[in-house]
Amino acid sequence: MRVLIAFDKFKDALTAPTACEIARKVLADIRPEWSLDICPLADGGEGFGTILTHAAGGKWYPLEVTGPRGNRGQSGFGIVDPARLSSAARERLDIGEARTLGIVEMASASGLESLQPKERDPWQTDTRGTGEAIHAAIAAGADAILLGVGGSATNDLGVGALAQLGWTPTDETGEMLSTTAPIGWSKLAQFRHDSSTLPPIRIACDVANPLLGARGATTVFGPQKGLLAEDRDRLEAEVARVATLLGKAAQNPGKEDTPGAGAAGGIAFGFLTAAHAQLVPGFDLVEAWLGIADKLTNADLVITGEGCFDQSSFEGKGPGSLAHRAAETGKRTHIFAGATRSIPTLPAGCSVHAITPADTPLPAALAEAAGNLAATMHRVIETE
């Protein structure tokens, strides 16, 4: 039996490589005769930078940056040679003759993972750290940037990041603002650009949400970042106002309705508008980058999973996309998830297994995720 082990992260509990290693140990214990192919997934969130950098034989540079609430934290950037990527990955990136690609992961620079639940508040968070990481990658020689935008703690349209890249937010007199978080936007009246040219920027993104409205960044993603229901309309109005100011300053208005512009608190909108960035389907890029199609061809069984598996898992996320790809090639798939809800009709040959015992409080579920994953896999795989 040839098995492809390809987990995504279990948010706040297990990284993708850790989940894959747990699965490897379980299978090595109970099915030592099986051949295993390990392939951690990354959809733009936690692990995106390091997984893609290492897979391409590049180098990861640790970097201390400004966290989403002004605290200092560890992030970094990768540098890879695009020539080492598959032709399919290069085609999806569409970065022309760029010789050096910088990879930046928003989740580590400006992500929820760096904040305790009580610290999560999109009025107080911004993307300065993501801009610092992009700036450092450019300074290190990157002549194109790939930005993964999952797991953000922010709703600032990328204003904080852009402020590190030549787009300075100012008041009516032209004075630079001391904060780029939405809490300081009351005086934001315009943007001053220093005329520097940014390299091509590609944003790995698997959501189609626009910036504003019922399916926009603030309404859909704000609550998970700590936004109170009574503050939604006020923040939405500020986002709309600042978006108009940025579009005017960049002479590139009207990106608010672009599918995907609402990704990661609107950072996609900010970079589409000010840096003429392009969105790249995240899983399609990762699939090409990691050679998943070839791995599926060689596999008899696929084992994957993530922290929560639901309807959204089939809307571009790694495990759901992988399950569809496996079904298309006639391969069976086991999906292991910390929690499951509202699961639609599954692809042929696909089974979903919740690893957390019923009525387990969330803190305990997160703390016990490793043991629960191993135990559930034992029960399921022993029947294979």
C-alpha positions in Angstrom: 0.0 0.0 0.0 1.3 3.4 -1.0 0.0 6.2 1.2 0.1 10.0 0.7 0.1 11.8 4.1 -0.8 15.4 3.5 -2.2 17.3 6.5 -2.9 21.0 6.8 -2.6 22.7 10.2 -4.8 22.2 13.1 -5.2 25.8 14.1 -3.8 26.7 17.5 -2.9 23.0 18.1 -0.7 21.3 15.5 1.3 22.6 12.6 1.0 20.7 9.2 4.4 19.1 9.6 3.6 18.0 13.1 0.3 16.4 12.1 2.0 14.6 9.2 4.7 13.3 11.6 2.0 11.9 14.0 0.4 10.1 11.1 3.7 8.7 9.9 4.4 7.3 13.4 1.0 5.7 13.6 1.3 4.1 10.2 4.9 2.9 10.8 3.6 1.3 14.0 0.6 -0.6 12.8 1.3 -0.9 9.0 5.1 -1.0 8.8 4.9 -2.6 5.3 3.2 0.4 3.8 5.2 2.9 1.7 4.7 6.5 3.0 5.0 9.8 1.1 4.9 12.9 3.5 3.7 16.2 2.1 2.6 18.9 4.6 0.0 21.3 3.0 -0.1 25.1 3.2 -3.0 27.2 2.0 -1.5 30.6 2.7 -1.7 30.5 6.5 0.6 29.1 9.1 3.5 27.2 7.7 3.1 28.5 4.1 6.5 30.3 4.0 8.7 27.6 5.5 6.9 24.7 3.7 7.2 26.2 0.2 10.7 27.5 0.8 12.1 24.2 2.0 10.2 22.3 -0.8 12.0 24.5 -3.4 15.4 24.0 -1.8 15.5 27.7 -0.8 16.7 29.4 2.4 14.5 30.7 5.2 15.7 33.9 7.0 14.3 34.4 10.5 13.3 38.0 11.1 12.0 40.0 14.1 9.1 42.1 13.1 6.4 44.3 14.6 3.5 42.1 15.6 -0.2 42.9 14.9 -0.5 44.9 18.2 2.9 46.5 18.1 4.7 43.8 20.0 7.9 42.4 18.6 7.7 38.8 17.3 9.4 36.3 15.2 8.6 35.9 11.5 10.9 35.7 8.5 11.0 35.3 4.7 12.2 32.7 2.2 14.3 33.2 -0.8 14.0 30.6 -3.6 15.2 30.3 -7.2 12.1 30.2 -9.5 14.1 28.0 -11.9 13.8 25.2 -9.4 10.0 25.2 -9.5 7.9 23.1 -11.8 6.8 24.7 -15.0 3.2 24.5 -13.7 4.1 26.5 -10.6 6.1 29.1 -12.6 3.1 29.5 -15.0 0.7 30.1 -12.1 3.1 32.7 -10.5 3.5 34.5 -13.8 6.6 36.5 -12.6 8.3 36.7 -16.0 12.1 36.8 -15.8 12.4 37.2 -12.1 15.5 35.4 -10.9 14.8 35.5 -7.1 11.5 34.9 -5.4 10.8 36.1 -1.9 8.2 34.3 0.2 6.4 36.0 3.0 3.8 34.5 5.3 1.3 36.9 6.9 0.3 34.4 9.6 3.6 34.7 11.4 4.1 38.4 10.9 0.5 39.7 11.4 -1.4 36.7 12.5 -3.9 35.6 15.0 -1.5 32.9 16.2 0.6 35.6 18.0 -2.3 36.9 20.0 -4.3 35.5 23.0 -8.0 35.5 22.4 -8.5 38.5 24.7 -6.0 40.5 22.6 -7.8 40.0 19.3 -9.3 43.3 18.2 -9.2 44.5 14.6 -9.4 48.1 15.8 -6.0 47.7 17.4 -4.2 45.5 14.9 -2.3 46.3 11.7 0.0 44.7 9.1 3.2 46.6 9.8 5.1 43.3 10.4 4.1 41.9 7.0 5.4 45.0 5.3 8.6 44.8 7.2 9.1 41.2 6.1 8.4 42.1 2.4 10.8 45.0 2.7 13.5 42.7 4.1 12.9 40.1 1.3 13.3 42.9 -1.3 16.5 44.1 0.4 17.9 40.6 0.4 17.5 40.5 -3.4 14.0 39.3 -4.2 12.8 40.7 -7.5 9.4 39.2 -7.0 7.3 38.4 -3.9 4.8 35.7 -3.1 2.6 36.6 -0.1 0.5 34.0 1.8 -2.4 35.8 3.5 -4.1 33.2 5.6 -4.5 33.5 9.4 -4.4 37.3 9.7 -5.4 39.2 12.8 -6.0 42.4 11.0 -8.7 44.4 9.1 -6.5 47.3 7.9 -6.6 46.9 4.1 -2.8 46.3 4.3 -2.3 50.0 5.2 0.3 49.0 7.9 2.2 46.9 5.4 2.0 49.5 2.6 3.4 52.2 5.1 6.6 50.2 5.2 6.8 50.1 1.4 6.4 53.7 0.5 2.7 54.5 1.1 2.6 56.8 4.1 -0.8 57.5 5.7 -1.0 61.2 6.7 -3.5 63.7 8.2 -4.9 66.7 6.3 -1.6 68.7 6.8 0.6 65.9 5.4 1.9 64.8 8.8 2.6 61.1 9.1 0.2 59.3 11.4 1.8 57.6 14.4 -0.4 54.5 14.1 -1.6 52.5 11.0 -4.2 50.5 13.0 -7.9 51.3 12.3 -8.0 52.9 15.8 -5.9 55.7 14.5 -7.8 56.2 11.2 -9.9 59.1 12.5 -7.2 61.6 11.3 -6.3 59.7 8.1 -7.0 62.0 5.2 -4.5 61.0 2.4 -1.6 58.8 1.4 1.8 60.1 0.4 3.8 57.9 -1.9 7.6 58.1 -2.1 7.6 57.0 -5.8 9.7 53.8 -5.2 8.8 50.9 -7.4 7.8 47.6 -5.9 8.6 44.3 -7.6 5.8 42.0 -8.9 3.8 40.8 -5.9 1.6 37.7 -6.1 -0.9 36.9 -3.3 -1.8 33.3 -2.6 -5.5 33.5 -1.9 -8.4 30.9 -1.9 -11.3 33.2 -0.9 -13.5 35.1 -3.3 -14.9 37.7 -0.8 -15.0 41.3 -1.9 -13.8 44.0 0.4 -17.2 45.4 1.4 -20.7 44.2 2.0 -22.4 41.1 3.4 -19.6 38.9 2.1 -16.9 41.4 2.7 -13.8 41.3 5.0 -15.3 43.1 8.0 -18.6 41.2 8.1 -17.4 37.7 7.4 -13.9 37.6 9.0 -14.1 40.4 11.5 -15.8 38.4 14.3 -13.1 35.7 14.4 -10.6 38.5 14.8 -12.4 39.9 17.9 -14.8 42.4 16.2 -17.9 43.0 18.3 -21.3 42.9 16.5 -22.1 46.5 17.6 -18.9 47.8 16.0 -19.3 46.2 12.6 -21.0 49.0 10.8 -18.6 51.6 12.1 -15.5 49.6 11.1 -17.1 48.8 7.7 -17.6 52.6 7.1 -14.0 53.3 8.0 -12.8 50.6 5.7 -14.8 52.0 2.8 -13.6 55.5 3.4 -9.9 54.5 3.6 -10.3 52.3 0.5 -11.5 55.3 -1.4 -8.5 57.4 -0.2 -6.0 54.7 -1.2 -7.6 54.2 -4.7 -7.5 58.0 -5.3 -3.8 58.2 -4.2 -2.8 55.2 -6.3 -4.9 56.5 -9.3 -6.3 52.9 -9.3 -9.8 53.1 -7.9 -12.6 50.6 -7.9 -10.9 47.4 -6.7 -13.4 46.9 -3.8 -15.6 44.5 -5.7 -12.8 42.3 -7.0 -13.3 38.7 -5.9 -10.6 38.0 -3.2 -10.1 41.7 -2.4 -11.4 41.1 1.1 -8.8 38.4 1.9 -7.0 38.8 5.2 -8.7 41.9 6.3 -8.5 43.6 2.9 -4.7 43.4 2.5 -5.4 41.9 -0.9 -7.4 45.1 -1.8 -4.5 47.3 -0.6 -1.9 45.5 -2.6 -4.1 45.2 -5.7 -4.7 48.9 -5.5 -1.3 50.4 -4.5 1.1 47.7 -5.8 -0.8 46.3 -8.7 -0.4 42.8 -7.2 -2.1 39.8 -8.7 -4.1 37.1 -6.9 -3.1 33.5 -7.4 -5.3 30.5 -6.4 -3.6 29.2 -3.3 -4.2 25.5 -3.4 -3.6 25.3 -7.2 -0.2 27.0 -6.7 0.7 24.7 -3.7 -0.4 21.7 -5.7 1.9 22.6 -8.5 4.7 23.7 -6.2 4.7 20.4 -4.2 4.0 18.1 -7.1 0.8 16.8 -5.5 -0.6 15.5 -8.9 2.4 13.1 -9.2 2.1 12.1 -5.6 -1.6 11.3 -6.0 -0.8 9.2 -9.1 1.6 7.1 -7.1 -0.7 6.7 -4.0 -3.3 4.0 -3.2 -4.6 5.9 -0.2 -4.7 9.6 0.9 -4.7 10.7 4.5 -5.3 14.4 5.2 -7.0 16.7 7.6 -7.1 20.0 9.4 -8.5 21.6 12.6 -12.0 22.2 11.4 -13.6 20.5 8.4 -16.8 22.0 7.0 -18.4 23.5 3.9 -15.6 26.0 3.5 -13.1 23.2 3.2 -14.4 22.5 -0.3 -14.0 26.1 -1.3 -10.3 26.1 -2.1 -8.8 24.8 1.2 -6.1 22.2 1.0 -7.7 19.0 2.4 -11.0 19.5 0.6 -9.3 20.2 -2.7 -7.1 17.2 -2.2 -10.1 15.0 -1.5 -11.7 16.1 -4.8 -8.4 15.5 -6.7 -8.2 12.0 -5.1 -11.7 11.2 -6.1 -11.0 12.2 -9.7 -8.2 9.7 -9.8 -10.2 7.0 -8.0 -8.2 7.1 -4.8 -9.7 6.7 -1.3 -9.2 9.5 1.2 -9.4 9.6 5.0 -9.9 13.1 6.5 -9.1 13.6 10.2 -10.4 16.9 11.8 -10.5 18.4 15.2 -14.1 19.3 14.6 -16.6 18.7 11.8 -19.8 20.6 11.0 -22.2 21.2 8.1 -20.3 18.8 5.8 -21.9 18.5 2.3 -22.0 15.4 0.2 -18.4 14.0 0.2 -16.5 13.1 -2.9 -16.5 9.4 -3.8 -14.2 7.3 -1.6 -13.9 10.0 1.0 -14.5 9.5 4.8 -14.3 12.2 7.5 -13.4 11.4 11.1 -13.7 13.8 14.0 -10.8 13.2 16.4 -12.2 15.1 19.4 -14.5 13.3 21.9 -17.9 14.8 22.2 -18.4 17.7 24.8 -14.7 18.3 25.1 -14.1 22.0 26.0 -12.0 23.9 23.3 -8.9 24.4 25.5 -8.8 20.7 26.2 -9.4 19.8 22.6 -6.5 21.9 21.5 -4.2 20.6 24.2 -5.0 17.0 23.5 -5.1 17.2 19.7 -1.9 15.2 19.1 -3.1 12.3 21.3 -6.6 12.4 19.8 -5.3 12.4 16.2 -3.1 9.4 17.0 -5.8 7.5 18.7 -8.4 8.1 16.0 -6.0 7.1 13.3 -5.2 3.9 15.1 -8.9 3.0 15.2 -9.5 3.9 11.6 -6.4 2.4 10.0 -6.6 -0.8 11.8 -9.7 -1.6 9.8 -7.9 -1.0 6.5 
